[in-house]
Amino acid sequence: MKKMVCIVALLTAQFVQAQTKTVSSTIDNLKSEATADLQSKYEQYKKTALTIWDYAEMGYKEVKSSALHQQTLKDAGFNVQAGIAEIPTAFVATYGSGKPVIAILAEYDALPGLSQTNAPQKESAGKDAGHGCGHHLFGTASVAAGVAIKKLIEEKKLTGTIKVFGCPAEEGGSGKVYLVRAGFFNDVDAVIHWHPGDANSVTMTSALANKSAKFRFYGLSAHAAASPERGRSALDAVESMDYMVNMMREHVPQETRIHYVITDGGKAPNVIPDFAEVYYYVRHPKKDDVVAIFDRVVKAAQGAALGTETKMEYEIIGGTHDLLLNKTLAKVMQQNLEKVGGINYTDAEFDYAKKIQSTFTFKYPDYNKASTVNPLRIEMNSGGGSTDVGDVSYTVPTVGIRTATWVPGTPAHSWQAVACGGTEIGTKGMMVAAKTMSLSAIDLFTNATLIQQAKEEFIKAKGSYQYKALLGDRKPALNYRD
C-alpha cells in the first residue's frame, strides 16, 4: 500500500513538473514572439520617436505628438478615446476585454529652453523647446509595447485588456493626476511605465512629492525717478517673498527642495512694475510634509504683499505624490530587463559617447555601462525628482524601469540628453524599454497569482491613506507654459 502511495505521489509530481515546463515554454514562446515583433518594427518606431523629437511640443501643447501616437494605435486596431479628463492631448487606447486589465503609460512633452541638434556639442536647433527628458522615446516605446501585446490578444494567445494611456505635461503640469482624479485607473490591475536614462535599471527608488504654484503680485505703476512715492512695486514684493523663502531654507527638513524662477519682473527700469510673477516648486519625500512646507511659502508671499502694500494671489499649477514602490512587480521586471539586456555601441557611437562625456564638468561612469543591467536595489526613501506617476502608484500597483537612452553620465534636462535622444543611441535604449515592458506585461497576463501578490503588497504599503490630489479640484493648467 505504501509503495502504491509513493508511486502515485511520484507520478503526480512528474505530471505537475511537466505541466509547469509546458506553461513556462509557452510563456517563453510568447516573449520571443513579442520581442521579434518589436524588432521587426524598429525603423518604424525610430521614425516616430525622431518625428516627435523634432516636434518638441511642451506640456498640454503636444497636439501633433499626441495625434501621431493616437493614429499609430488606431491603425493597430485599438479603440482610442481622446481628450480625456478635460485635457485635449490626453487619451486612452484600449484593446481586448475582461481581466486582467494592464495599462502602459506614455509621455511626450518637451522642456522649454533646451533647443539642441543631435550633435555632440552644444548647438541650438532654433526651437523654443527640446526633449531633455526623452519623452519622445518614452511615448513611442510605450505605444510599441502596447501594440505588441495587442497582437497576442488578437491572436488569442493572451486574454484580458491592454490599455495605453497618453499622458501629457509630466514636466510640471501633473497630467496624470487629472486622469487619476477622473477615475481612469479604477479598473486597472497593474501599471507599467519607463523613463529614459543613462543606465539600465528597475525603478526602485521613490520620488519627491511636489506642489507648485505661480504667485502673482499687483502694485501701482509710477515713474521710477519723477514720482517713485506714488508707486508700489510688484517686483519688490516678489523679491521680498524670495528673500523670506530663502531665509526659511534653514528651518525646513534637510530633504526639502525649493526652486523658483521669476517669470515676469517688469518691462523697463524706469517704470515701477505694477505686476510681477514668480513660479515656485516645493518638494519633499513625504506628501504631508510638502503640503505643510508649501503653506509656509504661501505665508511668505502674504507677508511680502503686506510689507510692500501690494496685492497677492496664487494659482496652484501642479501637485504630485511620492512614488509607492512595489517589490513584487519590480522583481518580475528585473528578470525581464536582464533577459533583454543593455545596448551595444558601434565604433561611431563610442566616438560620439566620448565627445558627449568630454562636455561634462563632473565625474561620470564608463560608457560601457550602457551594455549592462544594474542589479535590483531597493531604496524606499531616496530619489531626487518628482513625477505624476506617483499619483498613479497610489491608485494601482505600479512598476517602471530606466534604460540607457543617453550616454552614461548624461544628466536629465540637459542639452546632452536632447542630443542623445536624437541619435541611434536613444532609439536602441528605447527598444530595450519596449521589449522589457512587453515581456513584463506577458507575465502579468499569464499569472493571476502575481497580480494578486502585487495588490496585497500595494494595499499594505498604502495603509489607511485615502488618495487626495495635492493640486485640489482645479482644472488642468492647460496654459501653464504660457
C-alpha positions in Angstrom: 0.0 0.0 0.0 2.8 2.4 1.0 4.6 1.5 -2.3 1.4 2.4 -4.3 1.1 5.7 -2.5 4.7 6.6 -3.2 4.2 5.7 -6.9 1.0 7.9 -7.1 2.9 10.7 -5.4 5.8 10.4 -7.8 3.5 10.3 -10.9 1.6 13.4 -9.6 4.9 15.3 -9.1 6.1 14.3 -12.5 2.8 15.5 -14.0 2.9 18.8 -12.2 6.5 19.3 -13.3 5.6 18.5 -16.9 2.7 20.9 -16.8 4.9 23.6 -15.3 7.5 23.1 -18.0 4.8 23.3 -20.7 3.4 26.6 -19.3 6.9 28.0 -18.9 7.7 27.0 -22.5 4.5 28.7 -23.8 5.3 31.9 -22.0 8.9 31.9 -23.3 7.5 31.5 -26.8 5.1 34.4 -26.3 8.0 36.5 -25.1 10.2 35.5 -28.1 7.3 36.4 -30.4 6.8 39.8 -28.8 10.5 40.6 -29.0 10.8 39.6 -32.6 7.7 41.6 -33.5 9.1 44.7 -31.9 12.5 44.3 -33.5 10.8 43.9 -36.9 9.3 47.4 -36.5 12.5 49.1 -35.3 12.7 51.5 -38.2 9.0 52.4 -37.9 9.3 53.3 -34.2 12.6 55.1 -34.7 10.9 57.3 -37.3 8.0 58.0 -34.8 10.4 58.9 -32.0 12.5 61.2 -34.1 9.4 62.9 -35.6 8.2 63.7 -32.1 11.8 64.7 -31.1 11.6 67.2 -33.9 8.1 68.5 -32.9 9.4 69.2 -29.3 6.0 70.3 -28.0 5.6 71.5 -24.4 3.2 70.4 -21.8 -0.5 70.4 -22.9 0.6 71.7 -26.3 1.5 68.3 -27.6 -1.1 68.3 -30.4 1.0 66.7 -33.2 2.8 64.3 -30.8 -0.4 63.0 -29.3 -2.1 62.8 -32.7 0.7 60.7 -34.0 0.6 58.2 -31.1 -3.2 58.0 -31.4 -3.0 57.3 -35.1 -0.4 54.5 -34.6 -2.7 52.9 -32.0 -5.8 53.3 -34.2 -4.0 51.7 -37.1 -3.1 48.8 -34.9 -6.8 48.2 -34.0 -7.1 50.0 -30.7 -10.2 51.9 -29.7 -8.9 55.4 -28.8 -10.7 57.8 -26.6 -9.2 61.3 -27.0 -9.4 64.4 -24.8 -10.0 62.6 -21.6 -10.0 64.3 -18.2 -10.6 67.7 -19.8 -7.2 67.5 -21.5 -7.2 67.9 -25.3 -3.9 66.0 -25.7 -4.6 63.1 -23.3 -6.0 59.8 -24.5 -6.6 56.2 -23.6 -6.3 53.4 -26.1 -8.0 50.1 -25.3 -7.9 46.6 -26.8 -9.4 43.4 -25.6 -11.9 42.6 -22.9 -12.2 41.3 -19.4 -9.5 40.8 -16.8 -6.7 41.4 -16.2 -6.5 45.0 -17.2 -2.9 46.0 -17.7 -2.0 49.7 -18.5 1.1 51.2 -20.0 1.9 54.9 -19.6 3.1 57.1 -22.4 4.5 60.6 -22.2 5.5 63.0 -25.0 6.1 66.6 -23.6 9.3 68.5 -24.1 11.0 71.1 -21.9 11.4 74.8 -22.6 14.7 76.4 -23.3 16.5 73.2 -24.4 16.8 73.6 -28.2 19.5 71.3 -29.4 20.5 69.4 -32.5 21.8 65.8 -32.2 25.4 66.9 -32.4 27.8 66.1 -29.5 28.4 69.7 -28.9 26.1 72.5 -27.8 24.3 73.6 -31.0 20.9 75.2 -31.0 18.2 73.8 -33.3 16.4 77.2 -33.3 13.4 76.0 -31.4 11.7 77.0 -28.1 12.0 73.6 -26.5 13.8 70.3 -26.6 13.3 66.7 -25.4 15.7 67.0 -22.5 13.9 64.2 -20.6 13.4 61.9 -23.6 9.7 61.8 -23.6 9.7 61.3 -27.4 11.3 58.0 -26.7 9.0 57.3 -23.7 5.8 57.6 -25.5 7.0 55.7 -28.6 8.3 52.7 -26.6 5.0 52.6 -24.6 2.9 52.6 -27.7 5.1 50.0 -29.3 4.8 47.7 -26.2 1.0 48.1 -26.2 0.8 47.2 -29.9 2.9 44.1 -29.3 0.6 42.9 -26.5 -2.5 43.7 -28.6 -1.2 41.4 -31.3 -1.0 38.5 -28.9 -4.5 39.2 -27.6 -5.8 39.4 -31.1 -4.3 36.0 -31.9 -5.9 34.7 -28.7 -2.6 33.8 -27.2 -3.4 36.2 -24.2 -6.7 37.1 -22.7 -7.6 40.3 -21.0 -7.4 44.0 -21.7 -4.4 46.2 -22.6 -4.6 50.0 -22.2 -2.1 52.6 -23.3 -2.6 56.0 -21.6 -1.4 59.1 -23.4 -0.2 61.3 -20.5 0.6 65.0 -21.3 2.5 67.5 -19.3 4.5 65.4 -17.0 7.0 68.2 -16.7 5.3 70.3 -14.1 1.8 70.0 -15.5 0.8 66.9 -13.4 -1.2 65.5 -16.3 -1.6 62.0 -14.8 -3.1 63.5 -11.7 -6.2 64.6 -13.6 -6.5 61.1 -15.1 -6.3 59.5 -11.7 -8.8 62.0 -10.2 -11.3 61.3 -13.0 -11.1 57.6 -12.3 -9.5 56.3 -15.4 -7.3 53.9 -13.5 -10.1 52.5 -11.3 -10.5 49.3 -13.3 -6.8 48.7 -13.9 -5.0 45.8 -12.2 -1.4 46.9 -12.8 0.5 49.7 -14.5 3.8 49.6 -16.3 5.9 52.6 -17.2 9.5 53.5 -18.0 11.8 56.5 -18.4 14.8 57.4 -20.5 18.1 57.5 -18.6 21.8 56.8 -18.7 21.7 53.2 -17.3 19.5 50.2 -17.3 17.7 49.5 -14.1 14.3 48.8 -12.5 13.0 51.9 -10.7 13.0 51.0 -7.0 13.8 54.5 -5.6 10.9 56.7 -4.6 10.2 60.2 -5.8 9.7 63.5 -4.2 6.2 64.7 -3.6 5.8 68.1 -5.3 3.5 71.1 -5.0 3.9 74.1 -7.3 2.2 77.5 -7.9 2.6 80.8 -9.6 2.5 83.7 -7.2 1.2 87.0 -8.7 1.6 90.4 -7.2 -0.2 93.5 -8.2 1.0 97.0 -7.3 0.9 100.6 -8.7 2.9 101.9 -11.7 4.7 105.2 -11.5 7.7 107.0 -12.9 10.7 105.4 -11.0 12.6 108.8 -10.9 9.9 111.5 -11.1 7.3 110.1 -8.7 8.5 106.9 -7.0 6.5 107.6 -3.9 3.3 107.1 -5.9 4.2 103.6 -7.0 4.0 100.2 -5.2 6.4 97.7 -6.8 5.1 94.2 -7.6 8.8 93.3 -8.2 9.7 94.4 -4.7 7.0 92.0 -3.5 8.5 89.1 -5.5 12.0 89.8 -4.2 10.7 90.1 -0.7 9.0 86.8 -0.9 12.1 85.2 -2.4 14.2 86.6 0.3 11.9 85.2 3.1 11.7 81.8 1.4 15.5 81.7 1.1 15.8 82.5 4.8 13.3 79.8 5.5 15.6 77.1 4.0 17.5 76.9 7.3 14.3 75.9 9.1 12.8 73.2 6.9 13.8 69.5 6.8 17.0 68.9 5.0 15.4 66.7 2.4 13.3 69.6 1.2 13.9 71.1 -2.2 12.5 74.6 -3.1 13.1 76.2 -6.5 11.7 79.3 -8.2 12.0 81.4 -11.3 10.8 85.0 -11.8 8.6 84.7 -14.8 7.7 88.4 -15.0 9.6 91.2 -13.3 8.5 94.2 -15.2 9.4 95.7 -18.6 11.5 98.8 -18.0 13.7 100.0 -15.1 12.2 103.5 -15.2 8.6 102.1 -14.7 7.7 100.8 -11.3 6.2 97.3 -12.1 2.5 97.0 -11.3 2.7 93.3 -11.9 5.2 90.6 -11.2 5.1 86.8 -11.0 7.3 84.1 -9.5 6.9 80.3 -10.1 7.7 78.0 -7.2 8.2 74.3 -6.8 8.2 72.8 -3.3 9.4 69.1 -2.9 9.8 66.7 -0.1 9.9 62.8 0.2 6.6 62.8 2.1 3.4 64.2 0.7 2.1 65.6 4.0 5.4 67.5 4.6 5.4 69.0 1.2 1.9 70.4 1.8 3.0 71.9 5.2 6.1 73.5 3.7 4.1 74.9 0.8 1.7 76.5 3.2 4.7 78.3 4.8 5.8 79.6 1.4 2.3 81.0 1.0 2.7 82.8 4.3 5.9 84.3 3.0 4.0 85.6 -0.1 1.3 87.1 2.1 4.0 88.8 4.2 5.7 90.2 1.1 2.4 91.6 -0.1 1.7 93.2 3.3 5.1 94.8 3.6 5.1 96.2 0.1 1.5 97.3 0.1 0.7 95.2 -2.9 -2.0 92.5 -3.5 -1.1 88.8 -4.0 -2.9 85.9 -5.5 -1.5 82.4 -6.3 -2.6 79.7 -8.7 -1.8 76.0 -7.9 -0.1 74.7 -11.1 0.8 71.1 -10.1 0.9 68.7 -7.3 2.2 65.1 -7.3 2.6 62.3 -4.8 5.8 60.4 -3.9 6.2 57.0 -5.6 4.7 54.0 -4.0 7.0 51.1 -4.8 6.0 47.5 -5.5 8.7 44.9 -4.9 6.6 42.1 -6.3 6.4 43.7 -9.7 9.9 45.0 -9.6 11.4 41.5 -9.3 9.5 40.4 -12.4 10.5 43.4 -14.4 14.2 42.9 -13.3 14.1 39.4 -14.7 12.8 40.6 -18.0 15.2 43.5 -18.2 18.1 41.1 -17.7 16.6 38.9 -20.4 16.5 41.8 -22.9 19.9 43.2 -21.8 21.5 46.6 -22.4 22.7 48.1 -25.7 26.0 47.8 -27.5 27.6 50.8 -29.2 29.1 50.8 -32.6 32.6 52.4 -33.1 30.9 55.6 -34.3 28.7 55.6 -31.2 31.7 55.1 -28.9 33.3 58.2 -30.5 30.0 60.1 -30.0 29.9 59.0 -26.4 33.4 60.2 -25.7 32.6 63.6 -27.2 29.5 63.9 -25.1 31.3 62.9 -22.0 34.1 65.4 -22.7 31.5 68.2 -22.2 30.8 67.1 -18.6 32.2 69.0 -15.7 31.7 66.2 -13.2 32.8 62.6 -12.7 30.9 60.2 -14.9 30.7 56.4 -15.3 32.3 54.3 -18.0 30.3 54.5 -21.3 30.3 50.7 -21.4 27.7 50.8 -18.6 25.0 51.2 -21.3 25.5 47.5 -22.1 24.9 46.2 -18.6 21.9 45.9 -16.3 22.1 47.2 -12.8 21.2 44.7 -10.0 17.9 45.3 -8.3 18.4 47.8 -5.4 15.5 48.8 -3.2 15.9 52.3 -1.7 12.5 53.3 -0.4 13.4 56.8 0.8 15.6 58.1 -1.9 15.1 59.8 -5.3 15.7 63.3 -6.4 13.0 64.1 -8.9 9.2 64.2 -8.9 6.7 62.5 -11.2 3.0 62.3 -11.6 3.4 58.6 -11.9 3.4 58.9 -8.1 -0.4 59.6 -8.1 -0.9 56.5 -10.3 1.1 54.4 -7.9 -1.3 55.4 -5.0 -4.2 54.1 -7.1 -2.9 50.8 -8.6 0.2 48.6 -8.3 2.8 50.3 -10.5 6.3 49.4 -11.7 8.9 51.0 -14.0 12.3 50.9 -15.5 15.0 53.2 -16.8 17.1 52.3 -19.9 20.3 53.8 -21.3 18.9 56.1 -24.0 21.7 58.6 -23.1 25.4 58.3 -22.9 26.3 57.2 -19.3 26.7 60.2 -17.0 24.3 62.4 -19.0 22.0 64.3 -16.7 18.3 64.7 -17.5 17.1 68.1 -18.5 20.4 68.9 -20.3 21.3 69.7 -23.9 23.3 66.5 -23.9 20.2 64.5 -23.2 18.4 66.2 -26.1 21.3 65.4 -28.4 21.5 61.7 -27.4 17.7 61.3 -27.8 18.0 62.3 -31.4 20.5 59.5 -32.3 20.6 55.8 -32.7 21.8 55.5 -29.1 18.4 56.9 -28.0 16.5 54.6 -30.3 18.4 51.4 -29.1 17.6 52.2 -25.5 14.0 52.9 -26.3 13.6 49.5 -27.8 15.1 47.9 -24.7 12.3 49.5 -22.8 9.6 48.5 -25.2 10.7 44.9 -25.1 11.1 44.8 -21.3 7.6 46.3 -20.8 6.1 43.8 -23.3 7.7 40.8 -21.5 6.6 42.0 -18.1 3.0 42.5 -19.4 3.0 38.9 -20.7 3.9 37.8 -17.2 1.0 39.7 -15.7 -1.4 38.4 -18.3 -0.4 34.8 -17.7 0.0 34.8 -13.9 -3.1 35.8 -11.8 -1.2 35.0 -8.6 1.4 37.6 -9.5 -1.2 40.3 -9.8 -2.8 39.2 -6.5 0.5 39.4 -4.7 1.2 42.8 -6.1 -2.2 44.0 -5.0 -1.7 42.7 -1.5 1.7 44.5 -1.2 0.1 47.6 -2.6 -2.8 47.6 0.0 -0.3 47.0 2.8 2.0 49.8 1.6 -0.8 52.3 1.1 -2.3 51.5 4.5 -5.3 53.6 5.6 -4.4 56.5 3.3 -7.2 57.7 1.0 -5.9 59.3 -2.1 -6.4 63.0 -2.5 -4.9 65.1 -5.3 -2.4 67.6 -3.9 -3.5 70.2 -6.5 -7.1 70.1 -5.2 -10.0 70.4 -7.5 -8.5 72.8 -10.0 -9.0 72.1 -13.7 -6.0 71.1 -15.8 -3.5 74.0 -16.1 -3.5 73.9 -19.9 -1.7 77.2 -20.2 1.0 76.8 -17.5 3.8 77.1 -20.1 2.5 80.4 -21.4 
